[in-house]
Amino acid sequence: MNDLTLAFATALHLILSFDPDLVEIVLLSLQVSGTAVVLAALVGLPFGAAVGALRFPGRRALVVLLNASMGLPPVVVGLLVYLVLSRSGPLGWLGLLFTPSAMVIAQTLLIAPIIAALTRQAIEDLSEEYDEPLRSMGANFPQRVATLLFEGRLSLATTLLAGFGRAIAEVGAVIIVGGNIAHVTRVMTTAIALETSRGDLPLALGLGLVLVGIAIVVNGCAQWIQEVARRAAT
């Protein structure tokens, strides 16, 4: 049995035996990314819906800026969050640097523009279909937005899954603001990078297999939701 085969066999054993270190890292990853998605949704969904439903001067420039922000470099976001939360930064007194909270903040800033931009597109498409009926019913703006968000719930669920997939696979920002501290801020992506550099391939492979599995589940859920949406539309 060569080294690579042995490493894969050990990685599978770590997964199937629910190795404590591996489980701890996976659970922290899910907690951080899940919290970031919730916070990003609270901001991105209503903001994207408002931009999609409203027509106002400068809207086109805002849409361009919103779409461009989907490609924010993670390391730049991580650096900005680090500067804000560092001891000499404006929020340094909170003591959040190198904690899971700092990682949540960084991931929220990364995926909120993605959720907002995708929501804007979905709501804009729906607005063309529902605008006239809603106006004839005398719906005010908050009611229109709420209705459009409800009608687009399946598409928006896919948007949230895309945000979660982006968050849980992120490494640059979280390693800057989290510090990759064992039993504190070590998540799957940062642990894979560290364990690979240290030559601990079984743990790195085990975490990699779990991460790939999560990606498959997320994409499978997104595909299923899209199928449900198509059937509902026919």
N, C-alpha and C positions, 0 to 999 in steps of 0.2 A: 504494500500500500504506500503510494507516494505521499509527499507532504501535503499536496493540494487535496487529494482524496481524504486524507486524515483530517484536514482542517474542515472540510465540508461535513464529514461524519460527526466531528466534535460540535460543529455549529448546530446541526440538527439535534444532537443530544441536548445541547443547552436550551433549545427552543422547546423540545418535547418534555424536558424535565422541569420546565419553568424555573430556569436558573434565576436566583434572587437578583443578581446584578442586572441581568438582561431585562427582567420584568420591571425593575425599578426605573430603568432608563426608558423603556417603552411607555410606561404609565405617565412619566413626567412629560414625555414628548406629546402624548395625547392630551394631557391636561393643558399644557402651554398652548398648543395649536388650537385646541377646541375653544379655550377661553378667548384667544385672539380672534377667531372666526366670529364668535358671538359679539364681541365688542366692535369688530369691523362691520358686522351686519347692522348693528344699531346706528352706525354712522352712514355707511355706504348705501344701504337700501333706501332710506328716505331722501338722502341727498341725490342719489342717482335718479330716483323717481321724480323728484322735483325738477331736475334739469331736463328729464325726458318729457315731462308734461307741460312745462312752461315754455313760453317764447318771450325772449327779452333781449335788449341790446347787449352785444358781447357774448351771446350764448355760443356762437360758433367757436370763438376763441377759447371759451371755457371747456367746450367738448374736446377740442384739440389738446388742451392742457391735461384734461382728465385722461384721455387716451394715452398721452405720452407718459403720464405718471404710472401707468401700468408696468412700465419698464424700469422703474427706479432700481439702481444698483443696490443690492442688499448691504454691501460693505459701507456704502455712503450713508444709508439709513442707520446702520449700526453705529457708525462714527458720530452722526448727529445726536443719536440717543445717548451715546457715551458722553459726549460733551455736555449735554443738558443734565445728565444724572451724576456726572463726576463730582467730586468733593468741591471743586471750584465752580461748578456749573450752577445755574439758577435753581435747579431742583435737587441739588446735592444734599440738602438737609433732610430729604426723605430717606436717604440710605438705601435706595433701590438698586444701585449698580451691583452687578454680579449676584442677582437674585432672579428667580423665575419671573417675578413681576416685570423686570427690565426686559426679559425675553418676550413676554407677552406684548409689551409696549412696542418693541421693534417689529414683531410680526404683525401687529395690528396696523401699524403705519405702512407696512409693505402690502398687505392684502386689502385694506380699505379702498384704495383707488381701483383695484381690480374689480371688487364687488360693485363699486359705484359706477364704473364705466360700463360693465356688462348689464347692470340694472338699468342704466340710462337707455341703452340700446333696446332692451326688451320693453321697457315702458313706452318709449317713443313709438315703437311698432304697434303696441296695443292702443296707444292714444289715438292713432289715426282711425282705428276701428270703433273705439268707444266714445270718442270726444263728442260727437253730435248727440247720441242718446243721453249721455250724462248731462250735457248742457240743457237738453229739453226737459230733463227731470229736475232741473234747478239745483244740481249738486254743486256745492262750493268746492274750493280747491282742495282742502284736506280730505273731503269725501271722495273727490275724483282720484286723488293719489291712493287713498286706502282701497278703493275699488280696483284700480289698475294693479296694485300690488297683489291683491287677492286673485284677480284673474290671471296674473302671470306667475302664480306661486310655484308651478312646476318648473318653469324656466329659471326662476330665481333660486329654487332648491339646487338646481344644477350649478348655478353661479356660486352658491355657498360651498358646494362640494369642490369646485375648482379652487376656491380660496383656501379651503382646508388642505387640499393637495399641495398647493403652493407653499403654505405655511410649514407643513410637517417635513417638507423636503429642503427647507432653507437651512443654510449653514453659516454664511458669512456674517450676517447681522447678529445672530444669537451667540456666536463664539466671541464676538467683540464685547457685547454687553453682559453676557452670562459668565464668561471666563472659563467655561468647560470644567467646572469644579465637581469632583466626584461626590456623589450622593446629594448634590445641591442643585447644580445647573447643567448636568451632563445629559444631553438628549441624544437621540439616535444618530443624527447626522454628525454632530461634533464627536461623539464616541467612536463612530466609524473612522473618522479622520485620525483621531488620536491613536486608536488601537492598531490601525494599519501602519502608522509611522513607528509604533513600538514593536511591531511584528507579531501582535496577538491576533492572528488571522481568524481563529475560531469565533471569538466574540464579535469581531468586525463583520464576518460573514453571517453570523446569526442575526445580528441587528440589520444587516443589509437584506437578508431574506424576509424579515418581518416588515421592513420598510417597503419592499417590493410588494409583499402581500397586501399591505394597507393601500398602496397605490392601485392595485388590481381591484380591490373591493370598492374603493372610491369611484374608479372609472366604471365599474360594473353598475354601481348604483346610479351614476349619471346617465349611463346608457339606458337603464331600465326606466328612469324618469322620463327621458326623451321619448321612449316608446309609448309610455302611458300618455304623454302629452299629444303625440300624433294620433293615437286612437281616440282621445277625447275631442280632437279637432275634426275628426271625420264623422 
